């Protein structure tokens, strides 16, 4: 898929990994709309990259349906998420533990439902942001790992609905396999784990191998969209050393 002139909506695209993806998409000539809450961050990304912006809460069901109905994007990238509250299991309240479920999973449900029920046009691609925590867990971030695994499952469930209704929409989960500094969530997690081990965050993230800063992440996501070998996969792992790996192939 050539990204030139494709309409793309990126939620959470004003900072962190989402901003790295927006930069990579713009470099390929895509027409990008960034959805986020903070007006100042949206103004900054609009000024620098010339993208369209919409200020909205991604957990607002009506906003999800309105935005997708108005834009009808060729590609939807669900990247927005809350930074989890870091702490040991015995120290977390339910409110702290469930932050990612109340934001990431709730937003995922509403935007996936909007994509399926509008529906988006045949041939559309929907990328669902997951995490390496969905594979290995993350014992200091409460329900975060489980929420990211749920989003992985939801991408697969959405493919089943698309096939059952003959919609021709492809849903794919993106799984960064390492912590990435400068991304909010990555900083919080690295600081917590490094602190518990008595090392610096830089020393901790070095254990994952070659770094994958936000723009490098964005370039890898672009390769998932553009390279035909990834057109039918369902779950993709991304990291600095191996690049893109297929974790789950085409759904049955």
N, C-alpha and C positions, 0 to 999 in steps of 0.2 A: 504494500500500500504506500503510494506516495503521499506525503503529508502536505504538500504544497496546496494552499487554498482550502484545506480541510477545516471545517468548523470543529473546534475542540473546546470543551468545558473542563476546567480543572478546579476542583474544590480544594480549599486550603493551599492555593497556589501563590500566596503572597510572601511565603517564607519557607525556610527549610527545604526538604526534599521536593515539595510542591513547586517552589520557586525554581529549583534546579531543573525540574521537568518543563516548566513554562519557558525557561531560557532555551532549552534544547528544541522545543517545538517551534518557537519563533525562528530559530536559526534554520529550520527546515521549511519555512514559509507558511506555517499553519496560521489560521485565524483563531486566536485564543481568547476565551473569556474566562477570567479568574473570579471565582466566588470565594469570599471570605468575609469575616465580620468587621475587621478594623479598617476604617476609612483611610487612616494615615498610611497604612501598609499598602492598601489598594492604590492610593494616589501615587505612591513611590514606584510601584511596579508598572503602573500605567505610563508614568512619565518616562521611565527608563526603557521600557520594552515596547510601548505603543499598543498594549493589549487593551481589550475592553474589560471592564470590571463591574461586578455586582456585589453590593454589600447585603449579606443575608446570613442567617443562622442555618447551618446545614442540617440541624435537627428539626427544622420547620418543614413539616410535610407539605404544606401548601406552597412554600417557596420552591421546593424541589420540583413539583409538578408545573408550576408557573414558568420557571427558568427553562426546563427542558422543553416545555410546550412552545415557548417563544423562540428558542434558538434551534431546536431539533438538531443537535450536534451529530457529526459523523463519529466522534470519539468523545467519550465521557471518562474522565479520570477521577476516581474518588480517593482523594488523598487526605482530606481534612480529618483531624483527630485531636483528642485532648492529650496533654502531657499527663501520664499517670502519676499518682501520688506514690512516692517511693518509701518503702518501709517493710519491716519483717511482718510475716503473716499474723503474729500474735499482737501486733501493735496497730493494726489498721481497723478503722471503723468500716461499716458497710458502705457508707457514703464515699470514703476514700477508695475502698476496694473496687467499687462499681463504676468509677469515673469513665473508663473506656467503654463500658457497656451502654452507659447513658448517652454517650456522645458518638463514638465511632460506630457501634453496632446499630444504634437507633438511626443515625444518618444513613448508614449503608442500607438499612431496610427501606427507608422512605425513597431514596434515590433509585434503588433497584426496582422497587415497585413502580415508580414513575416511568422508568425506562421501559418496563414490560407492559404497563397499562395504557400509556399514551397511544401506541407504542412508538419507540424510535424506529427509523426506517430500516428495512432489510440491509444487511451489510455493515451496520453500525458495530462499533467495538466499545465495550465498557470494561475499564480496568479498575480492579478493586484492590486498594492498598492493604496488604497484610504485613507480616513481620516475621523475622527469624524466631521471635518468641513463640510463634504459633507452632514451631517444630520442637524446640527444646524447653519451652517454658521460661519463666523469668520470675524467680521466687521473691524478688524484692519489689515487684510492681503490681501486686494485688491481682486483679482480674484481667490485666492487660493481655497476657499470653492467650488466655481463653477467648477473649474478645477477638483477637486477631485470627485465631483458628476458626471462630464462628464466621468471620467475614470470608475466609477461604471457602468454608462450606457453602455460604450464601451465594458465592459466585457460581459454584457447581449447581446449586439448586436453581439459580436463575437460568442457566443453560438448559436445564430440564424443562422449565416452563417455556422457554423460547422454542425448543424443539417440539413440545407438545402443541403449541399454538402456531407453529410454522412461521415464526416471526423473522428468522434469519439474523438475529442479534447474537453476537459472540461476547461472552463474559469471561474475563481472564483475571486471575489473582496474581499480584506482584509481591514478591517476598524478598525484601532486603535481608541478606543473611549476615549482617554485621551491624554493630552500633556505629553511628556516624555523628561526629561532633559538629556543632553548629546548627543543630536541627531541633533544639528544644527537648524533645523526647530522648534523643541520643545523648545529649548533655546531662539530663537528669539521671538517666540510667548509668552512664559511665561514671558520673560523680559518686553515685550511691555505691556501686560495686567497687570502684577504686578505693573509696573511703573505708569500706569494710575490710579491704585487703592491705591497707596502708601503702598504696602506690598512687601515682598520679593518673588522672583520666587518660592522658596520652599513652602512658604505659599500658593501661588496661586495654584500650582499643587496638593497640599494636598487636595484641594476641590474635586478632582476626585476620592478620596479613595485610596486604596492600590496602591503603585507604580507598574509600569511594565517596568523595565529597559530593554535595548535592548535584552539581552540574554533571559529574560523571554518572551518577544515578540516572539523571535525566537522559543522557545519551544512550544508556543501556535500555531504558524504557522505549526510546525512539526506535532502537533496533528491533525490539519486540514487535512494534507496530509496522515497521517497514520491511523486515526480512520475511520472505515467504515461508521459511522453515518454521516460523513461530506462529503462523496464521491459525493453526488448529489446536495449539496447546492450551491447557487450562490453567496451570500453575507454573510460574517461572521464578527461579531463585536468581538473585542478583548479588554479586560481590566484586571486590576490587581485583581479586586474582583470577577467578574463573569467568568473569563476565556474566553472561546469561546462560543458565542451565534450565532444562525442562524438568520440572519436578513431577508433573502429571501431564500426560499427553491428552489427546482429544477425548472428549467425553463420549460415552457409548450412545 
